[in-house]
Amino acid sequence: MKIGIIGLGKMGEALASGIMKSSHGKDYSIQATTHSQKSAEEAASRLKIKCHNDNKKLAADSDIVILCVKPHQAEAALKEISKEWKSGQLLISICAALTTEQLSKFLGKNSPIIRAMPNTPCLVGEGMTVLTAGEHSNESHLKKAEAIFKTVGETATITEDLMDGATGLSGCGPAYVYLMIEALSEAGVKVGLPRKTSTLLAAQTLMGASKMVIEGGQHPAALKDEVTTPAGCTIDGLMALEEGALRVTLIKAVLAATRRSQKMGEKI
């Protein structure tokens, strides 16, 4: 299957690399476009894939086109390749806030479209990508998209009306987690731990706790209770977090990011 990536930025590179390293990598042929000939040559050398600057050529020679440009660049990119678009081609967009209806309008075709919201941990193979299908897409199109994004992490499928919420949670979520790691690391320094050690303790603790939630299948509250022994240290720490309104603050962060995603879509 031929995959074309328009806009080979960090996420596009992560996808190309993940696909090629996957067990089904030999089933795919990948090409990509960049903004300049120099960057195309550098990417081709680094990733060992065909890279150039011709979006029309890429669209004409791809079964699946992954749109990895900035949201404000999507309309121009899709209009550019519209004449080369063939019946049966699948468009996958990672452009934040743009709906499948908007993308279809830009392309000028009633083609299958999958809207995806990956996050930056895709760069290390631990990403979370949320997918939704457009009006002219079916289960087979979703499965093709899932196969691609599972090479760089986990996937989930939701209805399109929930995509802004997913953007606010998992799309923006890594930034919230980095802030928590930074704060925990600073706390470790405050109590005397070396900064490097403190950062490792904080980051590994979050990663390990996350793995227990995913692999164990237990509710986070149940896992929290397992750590919280009567009259122990953890309950005092939890009380301090509740006094600081951490729980409500995180909820407000997701809501604020969700509203911003909704407004971004309205402006384009």
ZINORWO-V419749 format. One record per pair of residues at least 12 apart in sequence whose ideal C-beta (glycine too) atoms are under 10 Angstrom apart, sorted by the first residue. I is the first residue (numbers start at 1). GAP is how many residues later the second one is. D is the distance in Angstrom with one decimal. If there is no record, write none. Layout:
I_GAP_D ; I_GAP_D
//
This chain:
1_23_9.5 ; 1_26_6.2 ; 1_27_5.5 ; 1_28_7.2 ; 1_29_9.7 ; 1_61_9.1 ; 1_62_5.1 ; 1_63_6.7 ; 1_89_9.7 ; 1_143_7.9 ; 1_146_9.5 ; 1_147_9.7 ; 2_26_7.6 ; 2_27_4.8 ; 2_28_8.0 ; 2_29_7.6 ; 2_56_9.5 ; 2_59_6.3 ; 2_60_4.9 ; 2_61_4.7 ; 2_62_7.3 ; 2_63_9.5 ; 2_87_9.9 ; 3_12_8.5 ; 3_13_8.2 ; 3_16_7.0 ; 3_25_5.5 ; 3_26_7.0 ; 3_27_5.0 ; 3_28_7.7 ; 3_29_8.8 ; 3_46_9.5 ; 3_55_9.8 ; 3_59_6.3 ; 3_60_7.1 ; 3_61_4.9 ; 3_62_7.9 ; 3_63_6.6 ; 3_87_9.6 ; 3_89_9.0 ; 3_141_9.6 ; 3_145_7.4 ; 4_25_9.5 ; 4_26_7.8 ; 4_27_5.5 ; 4_28_6.9 ; 4_29_7.7 ; 4_46_9.5 ; 4_51_8.5 ; 4_53_9.0 ; 4_54_4.1 ; 4_55_6.5 ; 4_56_9.1 ; 4_57_7.0 ; 4_58_3.3 ; 4_59_8.4 ; 4_60_7.2 ; 4_61_4.8 ; 4_62_7.1 ; 4_63_9.6 ; 4_77_9.2 ; 4_85_9.5 ; 5_14_9.6 ; 5_25_6.9 ; 5_26_7.4 ; 5_27_4.0 ; 5_28_7.3 ; 5_29_9.5 ; 5_38_9.9 ; 5_44_8.7 ; 5_46_9.1 ; 5_53_8.0 ; 5_57_8.9 ; 5_59_9.4 ; 5_60_7.9 ; 5_61_4.8 ; 5_62_8.4 ; 5_63_5.9 ; 5_87_9.5 ; 5_89_9.9 ; 6_26_7.6 ; 6_27_5.4 ; 6_28_9.5 ; 6_49_5.6 ; 6_52_6.4 ; 6_53_7.9 ; 6_56_9.3 ; 6_59_6.3 ; 6_60_7.0 ; 6_61_5.3 ; 6_62_6.3 ; 6_63_6.3 ; 6_67_9.3 ; 6_68_9.4 ; 6_71_5.8 ; 6_72_8.9 ; 6_74_9.1 ; 6_75_7.7 ; 6_85_9.7 ; 6_87_9.7 ; 7_25_8.1 ; 7_26_6.9 ; 7_27_7.6 ; 7_28_8.0 ; 7_48_9.0 ; 7_59_8.7 ; 7_60_6.9 ; 7_61_4.1 ; 7_62_3.9 ; 7_63_7.9 ; 7_66_7.4 ; 7_67_9.4 ; 7_70_7.4 ; 7_87_9.1 ; 7_88_9.3 ; 8_23_9.6 ; 8_24_4.1 ; 8_25_6.6 ; 8_26_4.9 ; 8_27_8.9 ; 8_31_7.8 ; 8_32_8.0 ; 8_35_5.4 ; 8_36_9.7 ; 8_39_8.2 ; 8_41_8.9 ; 8_43_6.6 ; 8_58_9.8 ; 8_60_6.9 ; 9_23_10.0 ; 9_25_8.5 ; 9_26_9.5 ; 9_30_10.0 ; 9_59_5.9 ; 9_60_8.2 ; 9_61_8.8 ; 9_85_9.7 ; 10_58_9.1 ; 10_110_7.7 ; 10_112_8.9 ; 10_113_6.2 ; 11_55_9.2 ; 11_57_5.6 ; 11_83_6.2 ; 11_105_9.8 ; 11_107_6.2 ; 11_108_9.2 ; 11_109_7.8 ; 11_111_6.4 ; 11_112_7.7 ; 11_116_8.9 ; 11_118_10.0 ; 11_141_8.9 ; 12_18_9.9 ; 12_20_6.2 ; 12_21_9.2 ; 12_22_8.8 ; 12_31_8.9 ; 12_35_9.6 ; 12_54_7.1 ; 12_55_9.5 ; 12_56_4.1 ; 12_57_9.2 ; 12_82_8.4 ; 13_19_8.3 ; 13_21_10.0 ; 13_30_7.1 ; 13_33_8.0 ; 13_34_6.5 ; 13_36_9.6 ; 13_55_9.2 ; 13_109_9.9 ; 13_110_8.2 ; 14_54_9.8 ; 14_104_8.1 ; 14_106_8.6 ; 14_107_9.3 ; 14_108_4.7 ; 14_109_4.8 ; 14_110_8.4 ; 14_111_8.3 ; 14_113_7.5 ; 14_137_9.2 ; 14_138_5.5 ; 14_139_9.4 ; 15_15_8.7 ; 15_17_9.3 ; 15_51_6.6 ; 15_53_7.7 ; 15_77_9.4 ; 15_79_8.6 ; 15_101_9.8 ; 15_103_8.0 ; 15_107_7.3 ; 15_108_10.0 ; 15_112_9.5 ; 15_114_9.7 ; 15_133_6.6 ; 15_134_7.6 ; 15_136_7.4 ; 15_137_6.3 ; 16_12_9.4 ; 16_14_5.4 ; 16_15_9.3 ; 16_16_6.4 ; 16_27_8.6 ; 16_30_9.9 ; 16_31_5.5 ; 16_32_9.3 ; 16_33_5.8 ; 16_35_9.4 ; 16_50_9.2 ; 16_52_9.9 ; 16_135_9.7 ; 16_136_9.9 ; 17_13_9.7 ; 17_29_9.3 ; 17_30_6.4 ; 17_31_9.6 ; 17_32_9.2 ; 17_105_9.8 ; 17_106_8.9 ; 17_108_9.0 ; 17_134_8.6 ; 17_135_8.2 ; 18_104_7.2 ; 18_105_9.3 ; 18_107_6.5 ; 18_109_8.7 ; 18_130_8.2 ; 18_131_8.3 ; 18_132_8.7 ; 18_133_3.6 ; 18_134_3.9 ; 18_135_8.3 ; 19_30_9.5 ; 19_47_9.9 ; 19_128_8.9 ; 19_129_6.3 ; 19_130_9.6 ; 19_131_10.0 ; 19_132_5.1 ; 19_133_8.4 ; 20_27_7.7 ; 20_28_7.6 ; 20_29_7.5 ; 20_131_8.5 ; 21_104_8.4 ; 21_130_7.2 ; 21_131_9.5 ; 22_103_9.9 ; 22_125_8.5 ; 22_126_9.0 ; 22_128_8.0 ; 22_129_4.1 ; 22_130_8.9 ; 23_128_9.0 ; 24_123_6.9 ; 24_124_9.7 ; 24_126_9.7 ; 24_127_8.0 ; 25_126_8.0 ; 27_120_9.1 ; 28_21_10.0 ; 28_35_9.4 ; 28_36_8.9 ; 28_119_9.3 ; 28_120_8.4 ; 28_123_9.5 ; 29_20_8.7 ; 29_21_8.4 ; 29_32_9.1 ; 29_33_8.9 ; 29_34_9.1 ; 30_17_8.2 ; 30_18_9.4 ; 30_19_4.7 ; 30_20_7.5 ; 30_21_9.5 ; 30_32_9.2 ; 30_34_9.9 ; 30_36_9.5 ; 31_13_9.3 ; 31_18_6.3 ; 31_19_4.1 ; 31_20_6.9 ; 31_21_7.4 ; 31_23_9.8 ; 31_26_8.6 ; 31_27_5.9 ; 31_30_7.1 ; 31_31_7.2 ; 32_12_8.5 ; 32_15_7.9 ; 32_17_6.3 ; 32_18_7.5 ; 32_19_5.1 ; 32_20_8.2 ; 32_26_7.4 ; 32_34_8.8 ; 32_36_8.6 ; 33_17_9.9 ; 33_18_7.0 ; 33_19_6.1 ; 33_20_5.8 ; 33_21_6.7 ; 33_22_5.4 ; 33_23_9.7 ; 33_24_8.4 ; 33_25_5.4 ; 33_26_9.6 ; 33_35_9.6 ; 33_36_9.7 ; 33_44_9.2 ; 34_17_6.1 ; 34_18_8.1 ; 34_19_6.6 ; 35_18_7.4 ; 35_34_9.6 ; 35_38_9.9 ; 36_17_6.9 ; 37_14_9.4 ; 37_15_7.9 ; 37_16_6.0 ; 39_12_8.0 ; 39_14_8.8 ; 40_12_5.3 ; 40_13_5.8 ; 40_14_9.6 ; 54_26_9.8 ; 54_27_9.9 ; 55_12_9.9 ; 55_14_9.7 ; 55_21_9.7 ; 55_22_6.3 ; 55_23_9.3 ; 55_25_5.3 ; 55_26_5.3 ; 55_29_8.5 ; 56_24_6.5 ; 56_25_5.7 ; 56_26_9.5 ; 56_27_7.6 ; 56_28_5.0 ; 56_29_9.9 ; 57_24_9.4 ; 57_27_8.0 ; 58_23_7.6 ; 58_26_8.6 ; 59_18_9.6 ; 59_19_9.4 ; 59_21_8.4 ; 59_22_3.8 ; 59_23_8.6 ; 59_24_8.9 ; 59_25_4.3 ; 59_26_6.1 ; 59_27_8.4 ; 59_30_7.6 ; 59_32_9.4 ; 59_48_9.9 ; 60_21_8.1 ; 60_23_9.2 ; 60_24_4.2 ; 60_25_8.6 ; 60_26_7.8 ; 60_29_9.7 ; 61_23_8.9 ; 62_19_9.5 ; 62_22_9.4 ; 62_23_10.0 ; 62_24_9.3 ; 62_27_7.0 ; 62_28_9.1 ; 62_29_9.9 ; 63_23_9.1 ; 63_25_8.0 ; 63_26_6.5 ; 63_27_6.9 ; 63_81_8.8 ; 64_25_7.2 ; 64_26_4.7 ; 64_27_7.9 ; 64_28_6.4 ; 64_48_9.7 ; 64_50_9.2 ; 64_77_9.2 ; 64_80_6.5 ; 64_81_8.3 ; 64_84_7.6 ; 65_12_9.7 ; 65_13_9.2 ; 65_16_7.4 ; 65_19_9.8 ; 65_20_8.4 ; 65_24_6.6 ; 65_25_7.3 ; 65_26_5.4 ; 65_27_7.2 ; 65_28_9.1 ; 65_42_9.6 ; 65_46_9.7 ; 66_24_9.3 ; 66_25_8.1 ; 66_26_4.7 ; 66_27_7.8 ; 66_28_7.0 ; 66_48_9.4 ; 66_50_8.3 ; 66_79_9.1 ; 66_82_7.5 ; 66_83_9.8 ; 67_14_9.5 ; 67_24_6.5 ; 67_25_7.0 ; 67_26_4.4 ; 67_27_6.8 ; 67_28_6.1 ; 67_31_8.9 ; 67_36_7.7 ; 67_39_9.6 ; 67_40_9.5 ; 67_46_9.4 ; 67_48_9.8 ; 67_49_9.5 ; 68_24_9.2 ; 68_25_8.4 ; 68_26_5.5 ; 68_27_8.0 ; 68_48_9.9 ; 68_50_9.6 ; 69_24_9.0 ; 69_25_8.9 ; 69_26_6.6 ; 70_25_7.3 ; 70_26_8.7 ; 71_22_9.3 ; 71_23_9.9 ; 71_24_4.7 ; 71_25_5.7 ; 71_26_5.7 ; 71_27_5.5 ; 71_31_9.5 ; 71_193_6.6 ; 71_194_8.2 ; 71_196_9.1 ; 71_197_5.7 ; 72_23_9.0 ; 72_26_9.7 ; 72_192_9.5 ; 72_195_8.9 ; 72_196_6.5 ; 73_22_8.2 ; 74_19_7.0 ; 74_21_4.8 ; 74_22_10.0 ; 74_23_9.9 ; 74_24_5.7 ; 74_28_8.0 ; 74_29_6.9 ; 74_32_6.2 ; 74_33_9.6 ; 74_194_7.6 ; 75_20_9.9 ; 75_23_8.9 ; 75_27_8.3 ; 75_28_9.0 ; 75_30_8.6 ; 75_31_4.6 ; 75_32_9.4 ; 75_193_7.5 ; 76_30_8.5 ; 77_16_10.0 ; 77_18_9.3 ; 77_29_8.1 ; 77_30_9.6 ; 78_13_7.9 ; 78_15_8.9 ; 78_17_9.8 ; 78_20_9.9 ; 78_24_9.6 ; 78_25_6.7 ; 78_26_9.1 ; 78_27_8.9 ; 78_28_3.9 ; 78_29_4.5 ; 78_30_7.9 ; 78_31_9.1 ; 79_26_10.0 ; 79_27_6.1 ; 79_28_7.7 ; 79_29_7.2 ; 80_26_10.0 ; 81_26_7.8 ; 82_24_8.2 ; 82_25_5.7 ; 82_26_4.8 ; 82_27_6.8 ; 83_25_9.1 ; 85_22_6.4 ; 85_23_8.1 ; 85_24_5.3 ; 85_26_6.6 ; 86_23_9.2 ; 86_25_8.8 ; 87_22_8.4 ; 87_23_9.4 ; 87_24_7.6 ; 88_23_8.0 ; 88_24_8.0 ; 89_18_9.7 ; 89_20_8.5 ; 89_22_6.1 ; 89_23_7.9 ; 90_21_7.5 ; 90_22_5.1 ; 90_23_7.7 ; 90_24_6.9 ; 90_47_7.8 ; 90_50_9.2 ; 90_51_5.5 ; 90_54_6.3 ; 90_55_7.8 ; 91_12_6.7 ; 91_13_8.5 ; 91_15_9.8 ; 91_16_6.6 ; 91_18_8.6 ; 91_20_6.0 ; 91_21_7.1 ; 91_22_4.7 ; 91_23_7.3 ; 91_24_9.3 ; 91_43_8.4 ; 91_46_9.3 ; 91_50_9.6 ; 92_20_9.4 ; 92_21_7.6 ; 92_22_4.7 ; 92_23_7.9 ; 92_24_5.8 ; 92_39_8.6 ; 92_45_9.9 ; 92_49_8.8 ; 92_52_8.3 ; 92_53_5.4 ; 92_56_7.2 ; 92_57_8.7 ; 93_13_9.7 ; 93_14_9.9 ; 93_20_6.8 ; 93_21_7.4 ; 93_22_5.5 ; 93_23_6.7 ; 93_24_9.6 ; 93_41_9.3 ; 94_20_9.8 ; 94_21_8.2 ; 94_22_5.0 ; 94_23_7.0 ; 94_24_5.8 ; 94_28_9.7 ; 94_35_8.4 ; 94_55_9.3 ; 94_77_9.8 ; 95_20_8.2 ; 95_21_9.1 ; 95_22_9.4 ; 95_169_10.0 ; 95_170_9.8 ; 95_173_8.8 ; 96_19_9.8 ; 96_21_6.9 ; 96_67_9.2 ; 96_68_9.2 ; 96_71_6.0 ; 96_75_6.8 ; 96_76_9.5 ; 96_164_9.8 ; 96_165_6.5 ; 96_168_6.7 ; 96_169_8.4 ; 96_172_10.0 ; 97_18_9.8 ; 97_20_9.4 ; 97_66_8.4 ; 97_67_7.2 ; 97_70_7.2 ; 97_74_9.9 ; 97_163_8.7 ; 97_164_5.1 ; 97_165_7.5 ; 97_166_8.3 ; 97_167_3.9 ; 97_168_3.8 ; 97_169_8.4 ; 97_170_8.5 ; 97_171_6.9 ; 98_17_7.4 ; 98_65_9.7 ; 98_166_8.6 ; 98_167_6.4 ; 98_170_6.3 ; 99_14_9.4 ; 99_16_7.1 ; 99_33_9.1 ; 99_35_8.4 ; 99_61_6.5 ; 99_62_9.6 ; 99_64_7.9 ; 99_65_9.7 ; 99_166_6.3 ; 99_169_9.4 ; 100_12_9.4 ; 100_13_4.6 ; 100_14_7.8 ; 100_15_5.2 ; 100_32_7.2 ; 100_33_7.5 ; 100_34_3.2 ; 100_35_6.8 ; 100_36_8.7 ; 100_37_7.8 ; 100_60_6.4 ; 100_63_9.3 ; 101_12_8.9 ; 101_14_9.9 ; 101_33_7.5 ; 101_34_7.4 ; 101_59_8.6 ; 102_13_9.7 ; 102_163_7.4 ; 102_166_6.8 ; 103_12_7.2 ; 103_31_7.3 ; 104_30_6.4 ; 104_31_7.4 ; 104_32_7.6 ; 106_162_9.5 ; 109_27_8.8 ; 110_24_9.4 ; 110_25_7.8 ; 110_26_5.3 ; 111_23_8.4 ; 111_25_6.1 ; 111_26_8.8 ; 111_30_9.8 ; 112_21_7.8 ; 112_22_6.6 ; 112_23_9.0 ; 112_24_5.1 ; 112_25_4.1 ; 112_26_7.2 ; 112_28_8.8 ; 112_29_4.6 ; 112_30_9.5 ; 112_32_9.2 ; 112_33_9.8 ; 113_19_9.5 ; 113_20_7.8 ; 113_21_3.7 ; 113_22_8.1 ; 113_23_7.0 ; 113_24_6.1 ; 113_28_8.3 ; 114_17_5.9 ; 114_18_7.3 ; 114_19_5.8 ; 114_20_6.8 ; 114_23_5.9 ; 114_27_5.9 ; 114_28_6.5 ; 114_30_7.9 ; 114_31_4.3 ; 114_32_9.2 ; 114_34_9.4 ; 114_35_9.6 ; 114_43_9.5 ; 115_15_8.8 ; 115_16_7.2 ; 115_17_5.0 ; 115_18_7.9 ; 115_19_6.9 ; 115_22_9.4 ; 115_30_9.3 ; 115_45_6.7 ; 115_48_6.4 ; 116_13_5.5 ; 116_14_7.1 ; 116_15_5.3 ; 116_16_8.1 ; 116_29_6.4 ; 116_30_9.8 ; 116_32_8.7 ; 116_33_6.4 ; 116_39_8.5 ; 116_47_9.4 ; 117_12_6.6 ; 117_13_4.7 ; 117_14_8.0 ; 117_15_8.5 ; 117_32_10.0 ; 117_39_9.9 ; 117_41_9.5 ; 117_46_6.3 ; 117_47_9.3 ; 117_49_5.5 ; 117_50_5.4 ; 117_52_9.6 ; 117_53_7.1 ; 117_54_4.9 ; 117_55_9.9 ; 117_144_9.1 ; 118_12_8.1 ; 118_13_9.4 ; 118_31_6.3 ; 118_34_7.1 ; 118_35_7.6 ; 118_37_8.9 ; 118_52_8.7 ; 118_53_7.9 ; 119_33_9.9 ; 119_34_8.2 ; 119_47_9.7 ; 119_48_9.3 ; 119_50_9.6 ; 119_51_5.4 ; 119_52_5.5 ; 119_53_8.1 ; 119_54_6.6 ; 119_55_5.5 ; 119_56_9.5 ; 120_51_9.0 ; 120_52_10.0 ; 120_53_9.6 ; 120_54_5.3 ; 120_55_8.7 ; 120_58_9.7 ; 121_31_8.4 ; 121_32_6.5 ; 121_33_9.8 ; 121_49_9.5 ; 121_52_9.4 ; 121_53_6.1 ; 121_56_9.3 ; 122_27_7.7 ; 122_29_9.1 ; 122_30_4.0 ; 122_31_5.6 ; 123_29_7.9 ; 123_30_9.8 ; 124_28_8.6 ; 124_29_8.8 ; 125_26_8.0 ; 125_27_5.6 ; 125_28_6.3 ; 126_26_8.1 ; 126_27_5.4 ; 126_28_8.3 ; 126_81_8.6 ; 126_84_9.3 ; 126_85_10.0 ; 127_22_7.4 ; 127_23_9.6 ; 127_24_9.6 ; 127_25_4.8 ; 127_26_3.2 ; 127_27_7.3 ; 127_28_8.9 ; 127_43_8.9 ; 127_47_9.3 ; 128_21_9.2 ; 128_24_9.7 ; 128_25_5.8 ; 128_26_5.5 ; 128_27_7.8 ; 128_28_7.4 ; 128_38_8.9 ; 128_41_9.1 ; 128_42_4.5 ; 128_43_8.6 ; 128_45_7.8 ; 128_46_9.0 ; 129_16_8.4 ; 129_17_8.5 ; 129_19_8.9 ; 129_20_4.0 ; 129_21_8.3 ; 129_23_7.5 ; 129_24_6.4 ; 129_25_7.3 ; 129_26_4.9 ; 129_27_7.7 ; 129_28_9.9 ; 129_37_9.5 ; 129_41_8.3 ; 129_42_9.5 ; 130_19_9.3 ; 130_24_9.8 ; 130_25_7.4 ; 130_26_5.3 ; 130_27_7.6 ; 130_28_5.9 ; 130_32_8.2 ; 130_33_6.8 ; 130_35_9.3 ; 130_36_4.1 ; 130_37_8.1 ; 130_39_8.7 ; 130_40_6.2 ; 130_41_7.8 ; 131_14_5.4 ; 131_15_6.7 ; 131_17_9.8 ; 131_18_7.1 ; 131_24_5.9 ; 131_25_7.2 ; 131_26_5.0 ; 131_27_7.6 ; 131_32_9.2 ; 131_35_9.5 ; 132_13_9.7 ; 132_24_9.9 ; 132_25_6.9 ; 132_26_5.8 ; 132_27_6.3 ; 132_28_4.4 ; 132_29_8.8 ; 132_30_7.8 ; 132_31_5.6 ; 132_34_8.6 ; 133_12_8.4 ; 133_24_7.6 ; 133_25_10.0 ; 133_26_9.0 ; 133_27_8.0 ; 134_26_7.8 ; 135_25_9.5 ; 139_18_9.8 ; 142_13_9.3 ; 142_15_6.1 ; 143_14_10.0 ; 145_12_8.9 ; 154_16_9.7 ; 154_60_8.0 ; 156_14_8.4 ; 162_96_9.7 ; 163_95_9.7 ; 163_98_7.9 ; 163_99_9.7 ; 163_102_9.0 ; 164_93_8.7 ; 164_94_5.1 ; 164_95_8.0 ; 164_96_8.7 ; 164_97_4.1 ; 164_98_4.8 ; 164_99_9.4 ; 164_100_8.8 ; 164_101_7.2 ; 165_89_7.5 ; 165_90_8.8 ; 165_92_9.1 ; 165_93_5.0 ; 165_96_8.2 ; 165_97_9.3 ; 166_88_9.9 ; 166_92_8.7 ; 166_95_8.9 ; 167_87_9.5 ; 167_90_6.7 ; 167_91_6.8 ; 167_93_8.6 ; 167_94_4.3 ; 167_95_9.1 ; 167_97_9.0 ; 167_98_9.7 ; 168_85_7.9 ; 168_86_4.6 ; 168_87_6.9 ; 168_88_7.4 ; 168_89_3.5 ; 168_90_3.5 ; 168_91_7.9 ; 168_92_7.7 ; 168_93_6.1 ; 168_94_9.2 ; 169_81_9.9 ; 169_84_9.3 ; 169_85_5.1 ; 169_86_9.9 ; 169_88_7.9 ; 169_89_7.8 ; 170_84_9.6 ; 171_86_7.7 ; 171_87_9.8 ; 171_90_7.7 ; 172_81_7.8 ; 172_82_7.7 ; 172_84_9.2 ; 172_85_4.4 ; 172_86_8.9 ; 172_88_8.7 ; 172_89_8.4 ; 173_77_9.5 ; 173_80_8.9 ; 173_81_7.9 ; 173_84_8.7 ; 175_78_8.9 ; 175_82_9.0 ; 176_73_9.5 ; 176_74_6.6 ; 176_77_5.7 ; 176_78_8.1 ; 176_81_8.9 ; 177_26_9.2 ; 177_29_6.4 ; 177_30_9.6 ; 177_33_8.8 ; 178_25_9.3 ; 178_28_9.8 ; 179_74_9.2 ; 180_22_7.8 ; 180_23_9.8 ; 180_26_6.9 ; 180_66_8.8 ; 180_70_8.9 ; 181_17_9.9 ; 181_18_7.0 ; 181_20_9.8 ; 181_21_4.7 ; 181_22_5.2 ; 181_23_9.8 ; 181_24_8.9 ; 181_25_6.2 ; 181_26_9.6 ; 182_17_8.3 ; 182_20_8.0 ; 182_21_9.9 ; 183_19_8.2 ; 183_63_9.8 ; 184_14_7.7 ; 184_15_8.5 ; 184_17_7.7 ; 184_18_3.7 ; 184_19_8.6 ; 184_21_7.5 ; 184_22_8.0 ; 185_12_9.3 ; 185_13_4.7 ; 185_14_4.3 ; 185_15_8.7 ; 185_16_7.8 ; 185_17_4.7 ; 185_18_8.0 ; 186_12_7.8 ; 186_13_9.4 ; 186_16_9.0 ; 187_14_10.0 ; 187_15_8.2 ; 187_50_9.9 ; 188_12_9.3 ; 188_13_6.0 ; 188_14_6.6 ; 209_14_7.4 ; 209_15_9.3 ; 209_18_9.0 ; 212_14_9.4 ; 224_14_7.6
//
